[in-house]
Amino acid sequence: MRRKDKLIKRLLSRPKDFTYDELVTFLKFVGYEEVNAGRTSGSRRAFISEVNGHIIRLHKPHPGNVIRIYQIDLIISELRKEKLI
C-alpha cells in the first residue's frame, strides 16, 4: 500500500493522534500547497489546490502537533466536496 493510501485510510478513521505534519504531507499528495501569507499570519494556515484554487483554511496546532477531530472532519468534508477522497 502506498503512503498516500495509508494516509487516506488513517485520515478517514478520524484518529485522535493525526499530526499536522501528516496532514501537510497528505494535502501535498492530493495537490494542495501550504500558504503562509504575510508576516502576521501566526498559526492560521491556508492550503490552496494547484488544480482549481480551492482553499482549505485551518489553524496550525500549538503547542503540540496533533490535529483536532473537528479539523479532521472539516478536511474530510472539503476533500469529499472536491471529490479527492
PATIMAR-218893 format. One record per atom (N, C-alpha, C, O): residue number from 1; atom name; x, y, z. Coordinates in steps of 0.2 Angstrom, whole numbers, m for minus. Layout:
<sites>
lumgu;lonu;u;v;w
NUM;CA;X;Y;Z
...
</sites>
This chain:
<sites>
lumgu;lonu;u;v;w
1;N;4;m6;0
1;CA;0;0;0
1;C;4;6;0
1;O;9;7;4
2;N;3;11;m4
2;CA;7;17;m5
2;C;6;22;1
2;O;1;21;5
3;N;10;26;2
3;CA;10;31;8
3;C;3;35;8
3;O;0;36;13
4;N;2;37;2
4;CA;m4;41;1
4;C;m10;37;3
4;O;m15;40;7
5;N;m11;31;1
5;CA;m17;27;3
5;C;m17;26;10
5;O;m22;25;13
6;N;m11;25;13
6;CA;m11;24;21
6;C;m13;30;24
6;O;m17;30;29
7;N;m11;36;22
7;CA;m13;42;25
7;C;m21;43;24
7;O;m24;46;28
8;N;m24;42;18
8;CA;m31;42;17
8;C;m35;38;22
8;O;m39;40;25
9;N;m32;31;22
9;CA;m36;27;27
9;C;m35;29;34
9;O;m40;29;38
10;N;m30;32;36
10;CA;m29;34;43
10;C;m33;41;44
10;O;m36;41;49
11;N;m33;45;39
11;CA;m37;51;40
11;C;m45;50;41
11;O;m48;52;45
12;N;m47;45;37
12;CA;m54;43;37
12;C;m56;39;43
12;O;m62;39;45
13;N;m51;37;47
13;CA;m53;33;53
13;C;m53;38;59
13;O;m55;36;64
14;N;m52;45;57
14;CA;m53;50;62
14;C;m49;49;68
14;O;m51;49;74
15;N;m42;47;68
15;CA;m38;46;74
15;C;m37;52;78
15;O;m37;58;76
16;N;m36;51;84
16;CA;m35;56;89
16;C;m28;59;89
16;O;m26;64;93
17;N;m24;55;85
17;CA;m16;57;85
17;C;m14;59;78
17;O;m8;58;77
18;N;m18;61;74
18;CA;m16;63;67
18;C;m12;70;68
18;O;m15;75;70
19;N;m6;70;65
19;CA;m2;76;66
19;C;m3;81;60
19;O;m5;79;55
20;N;m1;87;62
20;CA;m1;92;57
20;C;4;90;51
20;O;3;92;45
21;N;10;87;53
21;CA;15;85;48
21;C;12;80;43
21;O;13;80;37
22;N;8;75;46
22;CA;4;70;42
22;C;m1;74;37
22;O;m1;72;31
23;N;m4;79;40
23;CA;m9;82;36
23;C;m6;86;30
23;O;m8;86;24
24;N;0;89;31
24;CA;3;93;26
24;C;6;88;21
24;O;5;90;15
25;N;8;83;23
25;CA;11;78;18
25;C;5;75;14
25;O;5;75;7
26;N;m1;74;17
26;CA;m7;71;13
26;C;m9;76;8
26;O;m11;75;3
27;N;m10;82;11
27;CA;m13;88;6
27;C;m8;89;0
27;O;m11;90;m5
28;N;m2;88;1
28;CA;3;89;m5
28;C;2;83;m10
28;O;2;84;m16
29;N;0;77;m7
29;CA;m1;71;m11
29;C;m7;73;m16
29;O;m8;71;m21
30;N;m12;76;m13
30;CA;m19;77;m17
30;C;m19;84;m20
30;O;m24;86;m23
31;N;m13;87;m21
31;CA;m12;93;m25
31;C;m13;100;m21
31;O;m14;105;m25
32;N;m12;100;m15
32;CA;m13;107;m11
32;C;m6;109;m9
32;O;m2;105;m7
33;N;m5;116;m9
33;CA;1;119;m7
33;C;m1;123;m1
33;O;m5;127;m1
34;N;4;123;4
34;CA;3;127;11
34;C;5;134;9
34;O;10;135;7
35;N;1;139;11
35;CA;2;146;10
35;C;2;149;17
35;O;m2;148;21
36;N;8;152;19
36;CA;8;156;25
36;C;9;163;23
36;O;15;166;22
37;N;4;167;21
37;CA;4;174;18
37;C;5;179;24
37;O;1;179;29
38;N;9;183;23
38;CA;10;189;27
38;C;14;187;33
38;O;15;181;35
39;N;17;192;36
39;CA;22;191;42
39;C;18;190;48
39;O;21;189;54
40;N;11;192;48
40;CA;7;192;54
40;C;2;186;54
40;O;m3;186;58
41;N;3;181;50
41;CA;m2;176;49
41;C;m2;171;55
41;O;m7;168;56
42;N;3;171;59
42;CA;3;167;65
42;C;2;160;64
42;O;5;157;59
43;N;m3;157;67
43;CA;m5;150;67
43;C;m10;148;61
43;O;m11;143;60
44;N;m13;154;58
44;CA;m18;152;53
44;C;m14;150;47
44;O;m9;153;44
45;N;m17;145;44
45;CA;m14;142;38
45;C;m19;141;32
45;O;m25;140;34
46;N;m17;142;26
46;CA;m21;140;20
46;C;m18;135;16
46;O;m12;136;15
47;N;m22;131;13
47;CA;m19;126;9
47;C;m23;127;2
47;O;m29;127;2
48;N;m20;128;m3
48;CA;m23;130;m10
48;C;m22;125;m15
48;O;m16;123;m16
49;N;m27;122;m18
49;CA;m26;117;m23
49;C;m23;120;m29
49;O;m25;126;m32
50;N;m18;117;m32
50;CA;m14;119;m38
50;C;m18;118;m44
50;O;m17;121;m49
51;N;m24;114;m43
51;CA;m28;112;m49
51;C;m33;117;m50
51;O;m34;120;m56
52;N;m37;119;m45
52;CA;m43;123;m46
52;C;m43;129;m41
52;O;m48;133;m41
53;N;m38;130;m37
53;CA;m38;136;m32
53;C;m43;135;m26
53;O;m43;140;m22
54;N;m45;129;m25
54;CA;m49;128;m19
54;C;m45;129;m13
54;O;m39;127;m13
55;N;m48;132;m8
55;CA;m44;134;m2
55;C;m47;130;4
55;O;m53;130;5
56;N;m42;127;8
56;CA;m44;124;15
56;C;m40;129;20
56;O;m34;129;20
57;N;m44;131;25
57;CA;m41;136;30
57;C;m42;132;37
57;O;m47;129;38
58;N;m36;133;41
58;CA;m36;130;47
58;C;m31;133;51
58;O;m26;136;49
59;N;m31;132;58
59;CA;m26;134;62
59;C;m21;128;64
59;O;m23;123;65
60;N;m14;130;63
60;CA;m9;125;65
60;C;m9;124;72
60;O;m9;129;76
61;N;m9;118;74
61;CA;m10;116;82
61;C;m4;119;85
61;O;2;118;83
62;N;m5;121;91
62;CA;1;123;96
62;C;m1;123;103
62;O;m7;124;104
63;N;3;121;107
63;CA;10;120;107
63;C;11;113;104
63;O;17;112;102
64;N;7;108;104
64;CA;8;102;101
64;C;7;102;93
64;O;7;107;90
65;N;7;96;91
65;CA;7;95;83
65;C;1;91;81
65;O;1;89;75
66;N;m4;89;86
66;CA;m9;85;84
66;C;m15;89;82
66;O;m17;94;85
67;N;m18;87;76
67;CA;m24;90;73
67;C;m30;88;77
67;O;m31;82;79
68;N;m35;92;79
68;CA;m41;91;82
68;C;m46;87;78
68;O;m46;88;72
69;N;m51;84;81
69;CA;m56;80;77
69;C;m60;84;73
69;O;m61;83;67
70;N;m62;90;75
70;CA;m66;95;71
70;C;m63;97;65
70;O;m66;98;60
71;N;m56;98;65
71;CA;m52;99;60
71;C;m52;94;55
71;O;m52;95;49
72;N;m51;88;57
72;CA;m51;82;53
72;C;m57;81;49
72;O;m58;80;43
73;N;m63;82;53
73;CA;m70;82;50
73;C;m70;87;44
73;O;m73;86;39
74;N;m68;93;46
74;CA;m68;99;41
74;C;m64;97;34
74;O;m66;98;29
75;N;m58;94;35
75;CA;m54;92;30
75;C;m57;87;26
75;O;m57;87;19
76;N;m60;82;29
76;CA;m63;76;26
76;C;m69;79;21
76;O;m70;77;16
77;N;m73;83;24
77;CA;m79;86;21
77;C;m77;90;15
77;O;m80;89;9
78;N;m71;94;16
78;CA;m69;98;10
78;C;m66;94;4
78;O;m68;95;m2
79;N;m63;89;6
79;CA;m60;84;1
79;C;m65;80;m3
79;O;m64;78;m8
80;N;m70;78;1
80;CA;m76;75;m2
80;C;m80;79;m7
80;O;m82;77;m12
81;N;m81;86;m5
81;CA;m84;90;m10
81;C;m80;91;m16
81;O;m83;92;m21
82;N;m73;91;m15
82;CA;m69;92;m21
82;C;m68;85;m25
82;O;m64;85;m30
83;N;m71;79;m22
83;CA;m70;73;m25
83;C;m63;70;m25
83;O;m61;67;m30
84;N;m59;72;m20
84;CA;m52;70;m19
84;C;m52;63;m15
84;O;m47;60;m15
85;N;m57;62;m11
85;CA;m57;56;m7
85;C;m64;53;m8
85;O;m65;47;m5
</sites>
